[in-house]
Amino acid sequence: MGQRFLTLADVAEELAVSVAQARVLVRSGELPAIQVGGRNQ
């Protein structure tokens, strides 16, 4: 099975947390993430 990429909203739904809480987990390093694209893309 290949890698699976999820949006922040999808991750928040899977973890049963808000999008803001998921963002905090990413910024703290507890949840590994990458950014695909940039602003306005």
Secondary structure, 3 states (H helix, E strand, C coil): CCCCCCCHHHHHHHHCCCHHHHHHHHHHCCCCCCCCCCCCC
